[in-house]
Amino acid sequence: MLKNGWAPLKGLGAAATVGALLMLGVSASAQDAKKAPKAAPTPASACKGLDEATCNGKSAECSWIVPKKGKQKPYCRAKPKSAAKKK
């Protein structure tokens, strides 16, 4: 009698499992659709890779950096842009 009493619940468990899997699949595909487009990559610095003489020649745009510690090599870097002043 106990076996026959649980028979209808087997179908209900299978239906619940299928429903749960279906919901997971739908939510996963919804997340894929909401991905934000990637921003365009910024162009490389005009000062990158220049030697010391060329870097110093572009003193308005670039500055020559000599690290004080470590094994890092000196390099040319773009000067930071000045921010607009607020009133």
HTML snippet that shows the backbone in 3Dmol.js (N, CA, C, O; Angstrom):
<script src="https://3Dmol.org/build/3Dmol-min.js"></script>
<div id="view" style="width:600px;height:400px;position:relative"></div>
<script>
const pdb = `
ATOM      1  N   MET A   1       0.823  -1.183   0.000  1.00  0.00           N
ATOM      2  CA  MET A   1       0.000   0.000   0.000  1.00  0.00           C
ATOM      3  C   MET A   1       0.874   1.256   0.000  1.00  0.00           C
ATOM      4  O   MET A   1       0.497   2.264  -0.598  1.00  0.00           O
ATOM      5  N   LEU A   2       1.995   1.212   0.639  1.00  0.00           N
ATOM      6  CA  LEU A   2       2.859   2.365   0.718  1.00  0.00           C
ATOM      7  C   LEU A   2       3.474   2.694  -0.636  1.00  0.00           C
ATOM      8  O   LEU A   2       3.605   3.868  -0.983  1.00  0.00           O
ATOM      9  N   LYS A   3       3.854   1.676  -1.407  1.00  0.00           N
ATOM     10  CA  LYS A   3       4.419   1.918  -2.729  1.00  0.00           C
ATOM     11  C   LYS A   3       3.411   2.577  -3.645  1.00  0.00           C
ATOM     12  O   LYS A   3       3.756   3.510  -4.370  1.00  0.00           O
ATOM     13  N   ASN A   4       2.184   2.117  -3.627  1.00  0.00           N
ATOM     14  CA  ASN A   4       1.159   2.681  -4.497  1.00  0.00           C
ATOM     15  C   ASN A   4       0.779   4.102  -4.081  1.00  0.00           C
ATOM     16  O   ASN A   4       0.332   4.887  -4.918  1.00  0.00           O
ATOM     17  N   GLY A   5       0.946   4.439  -2.831  1.00  0.00           N
ATOM     18  CA  GLY A   5       0.598   5.767  -2.335  1.00  0.00           C
ATOM     19  C   GLY A   5       1.567   6.831  -2.841  1.00  0.00           C
ATOM     20  O   GLY A   5       1.180   7.993  -2.968  1.00  0.00           O
ATOM     21  N   TRP A   6       2.831   6.463  -3.137  1.00  0.00           N
ATOM     22  CA  TRP A   6       3.836   7.425  -3.577  1.00  0.00           C
ATOM     23  C   TRP A   6       3.946   7.518  -5.102  1.00  0.00           C
ATOM     24  O   TRP A   6       4.683   8.365  -5.606  1.00  0.00           O
ATOM     25  N   ALA A   7       3.249   6.690  -5.827  1.00  0.00           N
ATOM     26  CA  ALA A   7       3.364   6.658  -7.284  1.00  0.00           C
ATOM     27  C   ALA A   7       3.010   7.989  -7.941  1.00  0.00           C
ATOM     28  O   ALA A   7       3.731   8.384  -8.857  1.00  0.00           O
ATOM     29  N   PRO A   8       1.977   8.703  -7.558  1.00  0.00           N
ATOM     30  CA  PRO A   8       1.660   9.979  -8.202  1.00  0.00           C
ATOM     31  C   PRO A   8       2.735  11.043  -7.941  1.00  0.00           C
ATOM     32  O   PRO A   8       2.903  11.956  -8.748  1.00  0.00           O
ATOM     33  N   LEU A   9       3.453  10.935  -6.836  1.00  0.00           N
ATOM     34  CA  LEU A   9       4.460  11.946  -6.511  1.00  0.00           C
ATOM     35  C   LEU A   9       5.719  11.803  -7.355  1.00  0.00           C
ATOM     36  O   LEU A   9       6.474  12.765  -7.501  1.00  0.00           O
ATOM     37  N   LYS A  10       5.960  10.616  -7.915  1.00  0.00           N
ATOM     38  CA  LYS A  10       7.114  10.434  -8.782  1.00  0.00           C
ATOM     39  C   LYS A  10       6.989  11.322 -10.019  1.00  0.00           C
ATOM     40  O   LYS A  10       7.965  11.957 -10.420  1.00  0.00           O
ATOM     41  N   GLY A  11       5.852  11.373 -10.603  1.00  0.00           N
ATOM     42  CA  GLY A  11       5.617  12.213 -11.776  1.00  0.00           C
ATOM     43  C   GLY A  11       5.744  13.691 -11.431  1.00  0.00           C
ATOM     44  O   GLY A  11       6.239  14.480 -12.236  1.00  0.00           O
ATOM     45  N   LEU A  12       5.301  14.063 -10.247  1.00  0.00           N
ATOM     46  CA  LEU A  12       5.386  15.452  -9.810  1.00  0.00           C
ATOM     47  C   LEU A  12       6.850  15.863  -9.610  1.00  0.00           C
ATOM     48  O   LEU A  12       7.236  16.981  -9.949  1.00  0.00           O
ATOM     49  N   GLY A  13       7.653  14.962  -9.063  1.00  0.00           N
ATOM     50  CA  GLY A  13       9.079  15.258  -8.863  1.00  0.00           C
ATOM     51  C   GLY A  13       9.803  15.427 -10.188  1.00  0.00           C
ATOM     52  O   GLY A  13      10.646  16.313 -10.336  1.00  0.00           O
ATOM     53  N   ALA A  14       9.476  14.584 -11.140  1.00  0.00           N
ATOM     54  CA  ALA A  14      10.099  14.683 -12.457  1.00  0.00           C
ATOM     55  C   ALA A  14       9.693  15.986 -13.143  1.00  0.00           C
ATOM     56  O   ALA A  14      10.521  16.629 -13.789  1.00  0.00           O
ATOM     57  N   ALA A  15       8.437  16.377 -13.009  1.00  0.00           N
ATOM     58  CA  ALA A  15       7.967  17.615 -13.618  1.00  0.00           C
ATOM     59  C   ALA A  15       8.633  18.828 -12.969  1.00  0.00           C
ATOM     60  O   ALA A  15       8.966  19.796 -13.654  1.00  0.00           O
ATOM     61  N   ALA A  16       8.824  18.777 -11.665  1.00  0.00           N
ATOM     62  CA  ALA A  16       9.481  19.880 -10.956  1.00  0.00           C
ATOM     63  C   ALA A  16      10.939  19.996 -11.382  1.00  0.00           C
ATOM     64  O   ALA A  16      11.457  21.102 -11.537  1.00  0.00           O
ATOM     65  N   THR A  17      11.596  18.866 -11.570  1.00  0.00           N
ATOM     66  CA  THR A  17      12.993  18.880 -12.009  1.00  0.00           C
ATOM     67  C   THR A  17      13.115  19.466 -13.406  1.00  0.00           C
ATOM     68  O   THR A  17      14.001  20.283 -13.657  1.00  0.00           O
ATOM     69  N   VAL A  18      12.250  19.068 -14.306  1.00  0.00           N
ATOM     70  CA  VAL A  18      12.269  19.596 -15.671  1.00  0.00           C
ATOM     71  C   VAL A  18      11.983  21.095 -15.655  1.00  0.00           C
ATOM     72  O   VAL A  18      12.621  21.856 -16.383  1.00  0.00           O
ATOM     73  N   GLY A  19      11.044  21.517 -14.843  1.00  0.00           N
ATOM     74  CA  GLY A  19      10.716  22.940 -14.747  1.00  0.00           C
ATOM     75  C   GLY A  19      11.884  23.764 -14.214  1.00  0.00           C
ATOM     76  O   GLY A  19      12.157  24.858 -14.707  1.00  0.00           O
ATOM     77  N   ALA A  20      12.567  23.234 -13.208  1.00  0.00           N
ATOM     78  CA  ALA A  20      13.713  23.946 -12.639  1.00  0.00           C
ATOM     79  C   ALA A  20      14.836  24.079 -13.668  1.00  0.00           C
ATOM     80  O   ALA A  20      15.443  25.143 -13.791  1.00  0.00           O
ATOM     81  N   LEU A  21      15.109  23.014 -14.399  1.00  0.00           N
ATOM     82  CA  LEU A  21      16.149  23.065 -15.429  1.00  0.00           C
ATOM     83  C   LEU A  21      15.778  24.049 -16.540  1.00  0.00           C
ATOM     84  O   LEU A  21      16.637  24.756 -17.066  1.00  0.00           O
ATOM     85  N   LEU A  22      14.515  24.085 -16.882  1.00  0.00           N
ATOM     86  CA  LEU A  22      14.048  25.011 -17.905  1.00  0.00           C
ATOM     87  C   LEU A  22      14.230  26.454 -17.453  1.00  0.00           C
ATOM     88  O   LEU A  22      14.646  27.304 -18.241  1.00  0.00           O
ATOM     89  N   MET A  23      13.922  26.735 -16.192  1.00  0.00           N
ATOM     90  CA  MET A  23      14.075  28.089 -15.653  1.00  0.00           C
ATOM     91  C   MET A  23      15.552  28.499 -15.630  1.00  0.00           C
ATOM     92  O   MET A  23      15.871  29.654 -15.915  1.00  0.00           O
ATOM     93  N   LEU A  24      16.438  27.589 -15.302  1.00  0.00           N
ATOM     94  CA  LEU A  24      17.862  27.901 -15.299  1.00  0.00           C
ATOM     95  C   LEU A  24      18.352  28.218 -16.706  1.00  0.00           C
ATOM     96  O   LEU A  24      19.149  29.137 -16.893  1.00  0.00           O
ATOM     97  N   GLY A  25      17.891  27.478 -17.675  1.00  0.00           N
ATOM     98  CA  GLY A  25      18.290  27.717 -19.057  1.00  0.00           C
ATOM     99  C   GLY A  25      17.801  29.060 -19.564  1.00  0.00           C
ATOM    100  O   GLY A  25      18.527  29.748 -20.282  1.00  0.00           O
ATOM    101  N   VAL A  26      16.596  29.442 -19.208  1.00  0.00           N
ATOM    102  CA  VAL A  26      16.038  30.713 -19.640  1.00  0.00           C
ATOM    103  C   VAL A  26      16.777  31.859 -18.981  1.00  0.00           C
ATOM    104  O   VAL A  26      17.072  32.854 -19.643  1.00  0.00           O
ATOM    105  N   SER A  27      17.086  31.752 -17.690  1.00  0.00           N
ATOM    106  CA  SER A  27      17.780  32.847 -17.008  1.00  0.00           C
ATOM    107  C   SER A  27      19.210  32.990 -17.530  1.00  0.00           C
ATOM    108  O   SER A  27      19.724  34.106 -17.601  1.00  0.00           O
ATOM    109  N   ALA A  28      19.858  31.893 -17.894  1.00  0.00           N
ATOM    110  CA  ALA A  28      21.217  31.968 -18.428  1.00  0.00           C
ATOM    111  C   ALA A  28      21.215  32.662 -19.790  1.00  0.00           C
ATOM    112  O   ALA A  28      22.108  33.461 -20.075  1.00  0.00           O
ATOM    113  N   SER A  29      20.235  32.370 -20.624  1.00  0.00           N
ATOM    114  CA  SER A  29      20.192  33.022 -21.933  1.00  0.00           C
ATOM    115  C   SER A  29      19.802  34.488 -21.796  1.00  0.00           C
ATOM    116  O   SER A  29      20.206  35.303 -22.625  1.00  0.00           O
ATOM    117  N   ALA A  30      19.031  34.846 -20.778  1.00  0.00           N
ATOM    118  CA  ALA A  30      18.671  36.239 -20.555  1.00  0.00           C
ATOM    119  C   ALA A  30      19.895  37.046 -20.122  1.00  0.00           C
ATOM    120  O   ALA A  30      20.025  38.215 -20.486  1.00  0.00           O
ATOM    121  N   GLN A  31      20.778  36.440 -19.360  1.00  0.00           N
ATOM    122  CA  GLN A  31      21.990  37.139 -18.940  1.00  0.00           C
ATOM    123  C   GLN A  31      22.898  37.400 -20.132  1.00  0.00           C
ATOM    124  O   GLN A  31      23.542  38.447 -20.192  1.00  0.00           O
ATOM    125  N   ASP A  32      22.963  36.486 -21.069  1.00  0.00           N
ATOM    126  CA  ASP A  32      23.797  36.668 -22.255  1.00  0.00           C
ATOM    127  C   ASP A  32      23.307  37.855 -23.082  1.00  0.00           C
ATOM    128  O   ASP A  32      24.121  38.578 -23.656  1.00  0.00           O
ATOM    129  N   ALA A  33      22.003  38.065 -23.151  1.00  0.00           N
ATOM    130  CA  ALA A  33      21.445  39.132 -23.961  1.00  0.00           C
ATOM    131  C   ALA A  33      21.692  40.502 -23.340  1.00  0.00           C
ATOM    132  O   ALA A  33      21.684  41.501 -24.059  1.00  0.00           O
ATOM    133  N   LYS A  34      21.911  40.584 -22.025  1.00  0.00           N
ATOM    134  CA  LYS A  34      22.055  41.857 -21.334  1.00  0.00           C
ATOM    135  C   LYS A  34      23.501  42.338 -21.248  1.00  0.00           C
ATOM    136  O   LYS A  34      23.749  43.366 -20.618  1.00  0.00           O
ATOM    137  N   LYS A  35      24.458  41.650 -21.845  1.00  0.00           N
ATOM    138  CA  LYS A  35      25.853  42.061 -21.752  1.00  0.00           C
ATOM    139  C   LYS A  35      26.032  43.419 -22.428  1.00  0.00           C
ATOM    140  O   LYS A  35      25.528  43.659 -23.524  1.00  0.00           O
ATOM    141  N   ALA A  36      26.763  44.297 -21.745  1.00  0.00           N
ATOM    142  CA  ALA A  36      27.003  45.637 -22.277  1.00  0.00           C
ATOM    143  C   ALA A  36      28.061  45.560 -23.375  1.00  0.00           C
ATOM    144  O   ALA A  36      28.987  44.753 -23.290  1.00  0.00           O
ATOM    145  N   PRO A  37      27.930  46.379 -24.385  1.00  0.00           N
ATOM    146  CA  PRO A  37      28.956  46.383 -25.433  1.00  0.00           C
ATOM    147  C   PRO A  37      30.270  46.900 -24.870  1.00  0.00           C
ATOM    148  O   PRO A  37      30.282  47.776 -24.005  1.00  0.00           O
ATOM    149  N   LYS A  38      31.369  46.358 -25.358  1.00  0.00           N
ATOM    150  CA  LYS A  38      32.686  46.763 -24.871  1.00  0.00           C
ATOM    151  C   LYS A  38      33.038  48.131 -25.431  1.00  0.00           C
ATOM    152  O   LYS A  38      32.707  48.466 -26.569  1.00  0.00           O
ATOM    153  N   ALA A  39      33.724  48.915 -24.594  1.00  0.00           N
ATOM    154  CA  ALA A  39      34.167  50.235 -25.027  1.00  0.00           C
ATOM    155  C   ALA A  39      35.341  50.074 -25.994  1.00  0.00           C
ATOM    156  O   ALA A  39      36.106  49.113 -25.914  1.00  0.00           O
ATOM    157  N   ALA A  40      35.460  51.024 -26.893  1.00  0.00           N
ATOM    158  CA  ALA A  40      36.555  50.981 -27.862  1.00  0.00           C
ATOM    159  C   ALA A  40      37.879  51.143 -27.127  1.00  0.00           C
ATOM    160  O   ALA A  40      37.975  51.979 -26.228  1.00  0.00           O
ATOM    161  N   PRO A  41      38.897  50.374 -27.480  1.00  0.00           N
ATOM    162  CA  PRO A  41      40.177  50.493 -26.790  1.00  0.00           C
ATOM    163  C   PRO A  41      40.827  51.851 -27.076  1.00  0.00           C
ATOM    164  O   PRO A  41      40.726  52.392 -28.177  1.00  0.00           O
ATOM    165  N   THR A  42      41.495  52.378 -26.054  1.00  0.00           N
ATOM    166  CA  THR A  42      42.145  53.671 -26.222  1.00  0.00           C
ATOM    167  C   THR A  42      43.417  53.499 -27.050  1.00  0.00           C
ATOM    168  O   THR A  42      44.104  52.487 -26.915  1.00  0.00           O
ATOM    169  N   PRO A  43      43.736  54.458 -27.892  1.00  0.00           N
ATOM    170  CA  PRO A  43      44.944  54.343 -28.714  1.00  0.00           C
ATOM    171  C   PRO A  43      46.195  54.414 -27.837  1.00  0.00           C
ATOM    172  O   PRO A  43      46.169  55.023 -26.767  1.00  0.00           O
ATOM    173  N   ALA A  44      47.273  53.801 -28.281  1.00  0.00           N
ATOM    174  CA  ALA A  44      48.521  53.794 -27.534  1.00  0.00           C
ATOM    175  C   ALA A  44      49.090  55.210 -27.474  1.00  0.00           C
ATOM    176  O   ALA A  44      48.842  56.032 -28.356  1.00  0.00           O
ATOM    177  N   SER A  45      49.846  55.473 -26.434  1.00  0.00           N
ATOM    178  CA  SER A  45      50.448  56.781 -26.242  1.00  0.00           C
ATOM    179  C   SER A  45      51.444  57.091 -27.361  1.00  0.00           C
ATOM    180  O   SER A  45      52.142  56.200 -27.846  1.00  0.00           O
ATOM    181  N   ALA A  46      51.503  58.356 -27.763  1.00  0.00           N
ATOM    182  CA  ALA A  46      52.457  58.781 -28.793  1.00  0.00           C
ATOM    183  C   ALA A  46      53.880  58.740 -28.252  1.00  0.00           C
ATOM    184  O   ALA A  46      54.840  58.735 -29.023  1.00  0.00           O
ATOM    185  N   CYS A  47      54.018  58.711 -26.929  1.00  0.00           N
ATOM    186  CA  CYS A  47      55.344  58.728 -26.305  1.00  0.00           C
ATOM    187  C   CYS A  47      55.884  57.320 -26.047  1.00  0.00           C
ATOM    188  O   CYS A  47      57.067  57.161 -25.746  1.00  0.00           O
ATOM    189  N   LYS A  48      55.059  56.332 -26.157  1.00  0.00           N
ATOM    190  CA  LYS A  48      55.470  54.966 -25.826  1.00  0.00           C
ATOM    191  C   LYS A  48      56.540  54.458 -26.793  1.00  0.00           C
ATOM    192  O   LYS A  48      56.380  54.533 -28.011  1.00  0.00           O
ATOM    193  N   GLY A  49      57.631  53.942 -26.230  1.00  0.00           N
ATOM    194  CA  GLY A  49      58.669  53.320 -27.026  1.00  0.00           C
ATOM    195  C   GLY A  49      59.708  54.271 -27.598  1.00  0.00           C
ATOM    196  O   GLY A  49      60.582  53.844 -28.352  1.00  0.00           O
ATOM    197  N   LEU A  50      59.631  55.554 -27.255  1.00  0.00           N
ATOM    198  CA  LEU A  50      60.602  56.508 -27.785  1.00  0.00           C
ATOM    199  C   LEU A  50      61.914  56.438 -26.998  1.00  0.00           C
ATOM    200  O   LEU A  50      61.918  56.095 -25.816  1.00  0.00           O
ATOM    201  N   ASP A  51      63.023  56.764 -27.664  1.00  0.00           N
ATOM    202  CA  ASP A  51      64.303  56.818 -26.954  1.00  0.00           C
ATOM    203  C   ASP A  51      64.413  58.177 -26.249  1.00  0.00           C
ATOM    204  O   ASP A  51      63.567  59.051 -26.445  1.00  0.00           O
ATOM    205  N   GLU A  52      65.444  58.348 -25.442  1.00  0.00           N
ATOM    206  CA  GLU A  52      65.565  59.537 -24.595  1.00  0.00           C
ATOM    207  C   GLU A  52      65.633  60.829 -25.410  1.00  0.00           C
ATOM    208  O   GLU A  52      64.974  61.806 -25.056  1.00  0.00           O
ATOM    209  N   ALA A  53      66.408  60.854 -26.481  1.00  0.00           N
ATOM    210  CA  ALA A  53      66.565  62.080 -27.280  1.00  0.00           C
ATOM    211  C   ALA A  53      65.235  62.491 -27.917  1.00  0.00           C
ATOM    212  O   ALA A  53      64.875  63.668 -27.895  1.00  0.00           O
ATOM    213  N   THR A  54      64.521  61.544 -28.473  1.00  0.00           N
ATOM    214  CA  THR A  54      63.239  61.847 -29.114  1.00  0.00           C
ATOM    215  C   THR A  54      62.206  62.276 -28.074  1.00  0.00           C
ATOM    216  O   THR A  54      61.410  63.183 -28.314  1.00  0.00           O
ATOM    217  N   CYS A  55      62.229  61.621 -26.931  1.00  0.00           N
ATOM    218  CA  CYS A  55      61.287  61.942 -25.857  1.00  0.00           C
ATOM    219  C   CYS A  55      61.520  63.371 -25.364  1.00  0.00           C
ATOM    220  O   CYS A  55      60.571  64.133 -25.177  1.00  0.00           O
ATOM    221  N   ASN A  56      62.791  63.727 -25.156  1.00  0.00           N
ATOM    222  CA  ASN A  56      63.100  65.086 -24.712  1.00  0.00           C
ATOM    223  C   ASN A  56      62.775  66.111 -25.792  1.00  0.00           C
ATOM    224  O   ASN A  56      62.495  67.267 -25.477  1.00  0.00           O
ATOM    225  N   GLY A  57      62.809  65.711 -27.043  1.00  0.00           N
ATOM    226  CA  GLY A  57      62.443  66.594 -28.150  1.00  0.00           C
ATOM    227  C   GLY A  57      60.960  66.928 -28.144  1.00  0.00           C
ATOM    228  O   GLY A  57      60.561  67.992 -28.617  1.00  0.00           O
ATOM    229  N   LYS A  58      60.156  66.046 -27.622  1.00  0.00           N
ATOM    230  CA  LYS A  58      58.706  66.280 -27.519  1.00  0.00           C
ATOM    231  C   LYS A  58      58.360  66.708 -26.095  1.00  0.00           C
ATOM    232  O   LYS A  58      57.447  66.150 -25.486  1.00  0.00           O
ATOM    233  N   SER A  59      59.072  67.679 -25.565  1.00  0.00           N
ATOM    234  CA  SER A  59      58.919  68.065 -24.158  1.00  0.00           C
ATOM    235  C   SER A  59      57.522  68.585 -23.820  1.00  0.00           C
ATOM    236  O   SER A  59      57.122  68.556 -22.656  1.00  0.00           O
ATOM    237  N   ALA A  60      56.784  69.055 -24.806  1.00  0.00           N
ATOM    238  CA  ALA A  60      55.431  69.541 -24.550  1.00  0.00           C
ATOM    239  C   ALA A  60      54.468  68.378 -24.283  1.00  0.00           C
ATOM    240  O   ALA A  60      53.477  68.545 -23.572  1.00  0.00           O
ATOM    241  N   GLU A  61      54.755  67.218 -24.845  1.00  0.00           N
ATOM    242  CA  GLU A  61      53.846  66.077 -24.735  1.00  0.00           C
ATOM    243  C   GLU A  61      54.363  64.973 -23.822  1.00  0.00           C
ATOM    244  O   GLU A  61      53.583  64.301 -23.147  1.00  0.00           O
ATOM    245  N   CYS A  62      55.707  64.785 -23.805  1.00  0.00           N
ATOM    246  CA  CYS A  62      56.285  63.621 -23.139  1.00  0.00           C
ATOM    247  C   CYS A  62      57.303  64.020 -22.078  1.00  0.00           C
ATOM    248  O   CYS A  62      57.841  65.127 -22.087  1.00  0.00           O
ATOM    249  N   SER A  63      57.551  63.080 -21.161  1.00  0.00           N
ATOM    250  CA  SER A  63      58.614  63.280 -20.172  1.00  0.00           C
ATOM    251  C   SER A  63      59.388  61.980 -20.019  1.00  0.00           C
ATOM    252  O   SER A  63      58.808  60.899 -20.119  1.00  0.00           O
ATOM    253  N   TRP A  64      60.692  62.073 -19.777  1.00  0.00           N
ATOM    254  CA  TRP A  64      61.583  60.919 -19.627  1.00  0.00           C
ATOM    255  C   TRP A  64      61.601  60.530 -18.160  1.00  0.00           C
ATOM    256  O   TRP A  64      61.922  61.357 -17.307  1.00  0.00           O
ATOM    257  N   ILE A  65      61.263  59.290 -17.855  1.00  0.00           N
ATOM    258  CA  ILE A  65      61.168  58.791 -16.488  1.00  0.00           C
ATOM    259  C   ILE A  65      62.343  57.868 -16.213  1.00  0.00           C
ATOM    260  O   ILE A  65      62.583  56.915 -16.955  1.00  0.00           O
ATOM    261  N   VAL A  66      63.089  58.160 -15.122  1.00  0.00           N
ATOM    262  CA  VAL A  66      64.194  57.309 -14.692  1.00  0.00           C
ATOM    263  C   VAL A  66      63.827  56.769 -13.314  1.00  0.00           C
ATOM    264  O   VAL A  66      63.816  57.531 -12.347  1.00  0.00           O
ATOM    265  N   PRO A  67      63.525  55.474 -13.195  1.00  0.00           N
ATOM    266  CA  PRO A  67      63.156  54.899 -11.901  1.00  0.00           C
ATOM    267  C   PRO A  67      64.307  55.002 -10.901  1.00  0.00           C
ATOM    268  O   PRO A  67      65.472  54.856 -11.270  1.00  0.00           O
ATOM    269  N   LYS A  68      63.975  55.254  -9.640  1.00  0.00           N
ATOM    270  CA  LYS A  68      64.993  55.415  -8.606  1.00  0.00           C
ATOM    271  C   LYS A  68      65.412  54.084  -8.003  1.00  0.00           C
ATOM    272  O   LYS A  68      66.547  53.940  -7.548  1.00  0.00           O
ATOM    273  N   LYS A  69      64.512  53.113  -7.995  1.00  0.00           N
ATOM    274  CA  LYS A  69      64.812  51.810  -7.386  1.00  0.00           C
ATOM    275  C   LYS A  69      64.442  50.691  -8.344  1.00  0.00           C
ATOM    276  O   LYS A  69      63.676  50.890  -9.287  1.00  0.00           O
ATOM    277  N   GLY A  70      64.990  49.523  -8.092  1.00  0.00           N
ATOM    278  CA  GLY A  70      64.611  48.345  -8.859  1.00  0.00           C
ATOM    279  C   GLY A  70      65.373  48.218 -10.161  1.00  0.00           C
ATOM    280  O   GLY A  70      66.317  48.961 -10.431  1.00  0.00           O
ATOM    281  N   LYS A  71      64.943  47.266 -10.953  1.00  0.00           N
ATOM    282  CA  LYS A  71      65.626  46.943 -12.205  1.00  0.00           C
ATOM    283  C   LYS A  71      64.892  47.480 -13.427  1.00  0.00           C
ATOM    284  O   LYS A  71      65.227  47.119 -14.556  1.00  0.00           O
ATOM    285  N   GLN A  72      63.899  48.333 -13.218  1.00  0.00           N
ATOM    286  CA  GLN A  72      63.116  48.854 -14.331  1.00  0.00           C
ATOM    287  C   GLN A  72      63.957  49.817 -15.173  1.00  0.00           C
ATOM    288  O   GLN A  72      64.729  50.610 -14.633  1.00  0.00           O
ATOM    289  N   LYS A  73      63.805  49.744 -16.477  1.00  0.00           N
ATOM    290  CA  LYS A  73      64.549  50.597 -17.407  1.00  0.00           C
ATOM    291  C   LYS A  73      63.886  51.975 -17.479  1.00  0.00           C
ATOM    292  O   LYS A  73      62.684  52.095 -17.243  1.00  0.00           O
ATOM    293  N   PRO A  74      64.659  53.012 -17.802  1.00  0.00           N
ATOM    294  CA  PRO A  74      64.060  54.334 -18.045  1.00  0.00           C
ATOM    295  C   PRO A  74      63.119  54.265 -19.254  1.00  0.00           C
ATOM    296  O   PRO A  74      63.317  53.455 -20.159  1.00  0.00           O
ATOM    297  N   TYR A  75      62.102  55.118 -19.256  1.00  0.00           N
ATOM    298  CA  TYR A  75      61.112  55.082 -20.335  1.00  0.00           C
ATOM    299  C   TYR A  75      60.520  56.466 -20.552  1.00  0.00           C
ATOM    300  O   TYR A  75      60.660  57.363 -19.720  1.00  0.00           O
ATOM    301  N   CYS A  76      59.862  56.613 -21.681  1.00  0.00           N
ATOM    302  CA  CYS A  76      59.192  57.856 -22.049  1.00  0.00           C
ATOM    303  C   CYS A  76      57.700  57.714 -21.741  1.00  0.00           C
ATOM    304  O   CYS A  76      57.088  56.683 -22.020  1.00  0.00           O
ATOM    305  N   ARG A  77      57.133  58.772 -21.161  1.00  0.00           N
ATOM    306  CA  ARG A  77      55.729  58.711 -20.753  1.00  0.00           C
ATOM    307  C   ARG A  77      55.030  60.009 -21.138  1.00  0.00           C
ATOM    308  O   ARG A  77      55.643  61.076 -21.128  1.00  0.00           O
ATOM    309  N   ALA A  78      53.748  59.917 -21.477  1.00  0.00           N
ATOM    310  CA  ALA A  78      52.974  61.109 -21.819  1.00  0.00           C
ATOM    311  C   ALA A  78      52.706  61.915 -20.552  1.00  0.00           C
ATOM    312  O   ALA A  78      52.435  61.353 -19.491  1.00  0.00           O
ATOM    313  N   LYS A  79      52.784  63.223 -20.677  1.00  0.00           N
ATOM    314  CA  LYS A  79      52.501  64.096 -19.547  1.00  0.00           C
ATOM    315  C   LYS A  79      50.991  64.086 -19.288  1.00  0.00           C
ATOM    316  O   LYS A  79      50.199  63.997 -20.226  1.00  0.00           O
ATOM    317  N   PRO A  80      50.599  64.176 -18.030  1.00  0.00           N
ATOM    318  CA  PRO A  80      49.162  64.192 -17.741  1.00  0.00           C
ATOM    319  C   PRO A  80      48.504  65.446 -18.296  1.00  0.00           C
ATOM    320  O   PRO A  80      49.103  66.522 -18.302  1.00  0.00           O
ATOM    321  N   LYS A  81      47.287  65.301 -18.755  1.00  0.00           N
ATOM    322  CA  LYS A  81      46.562  66.436 -19.306  1.00  0.00           C
ATOM    323  C   LYS A  81      46.015  67.262 -18.142  1.00  0.00           C
ATOM    324  O   LYS A  81      45.564  66.704 -17.143  1.00  0.00           O
ATOM    325  N   SER A  82      46.053  68.570 -18.267  1.00  0.00           N
ATOM    326  CA  SER A  82      45.549  69.437 -17.199  1.00  0.00           C
ATOM    327  C   SER A  82      44.027  69.425 -17.215  1.00  0.00           C
ATOM    328  O   SER A  82      43.401  69.470 -18.274  1.00  0.00           O
ATOM    329  N   ALA A  83      43.447  69.363 -16.026  1.00  0.00           N
ATOM    330  CA  ALA A  83      41.996  69.351 -15.904  1.00  0.00           C
ATOM    331  C   ALA A  83      41.456  70.773 -16.036  1.00  0.00           C
ATOM    332  O   ALA A  83      42.126  71.736 -15.663  1.00  0.00           O
ATOM    333  N   ALA A  84      40.250  70.895 -16.566  1.00  0.00           N
ATOM    334  CA  ALA A  84      39.614  72.198 -16.712  1.00  0.00           C
ATOM    335  C   ALA A  84      39.260  72.725 -15.324  1.00  0.00           C
ATOM    336  O   ALA A  84      38.735  71.992 -14.486  1.00  0.00           O
ATOM    337  N   LYS A  85      39.554  74.001 -15.092  1.00  0.00           N
ATOM    338  CA  LYS A  85      39.269  74.604 -13.780  1.00  0.00           C
ATOM    339  C   LYS A  85      37.788  74.930 -13.672  1.00  0.00           C
ATOM    340  O   LYS A  85      37.159  75.376 -14.631  1.00  0.00           O
ATOM    341  N   LYS A  86      37.238  74.692 -12.461  1.00  0.00           N
ATOM    342  CA  LYS A  86      35.827  75.003 -12.197  1.00  0.00           C
ATOM    343  C   LYS A  86      35.745  76.327 -11.468  1.00  0.00           C
ATOM    344  O   LYS A  86      36.633  76.669 -10.687  1.00  0.00           O
ATOM    345  N   LYS A  87      34.693  77.065 -11.718  1.00  0.00           N
ATOM    346  CA  LYS A  87      34.504  78.359 -11.042  1.00  0.00           C
ATOM    347  C   LYS A  87      33.817  78.160  -9.725  1.00  0.00           C
ATOM    348  O   LYS A  87      33.568  79.128  -9.006  1.00  0.00           O
TER     349      LYS A  87
END
`;
const viewer = $3Dmol.createViewer("view");
viewer.addModel(pdb, "pdb");
viewer.setStyle({}, {cartoon: {color: "spectrum"}});
viewer.zoomTo();
viewer.render();
</script>
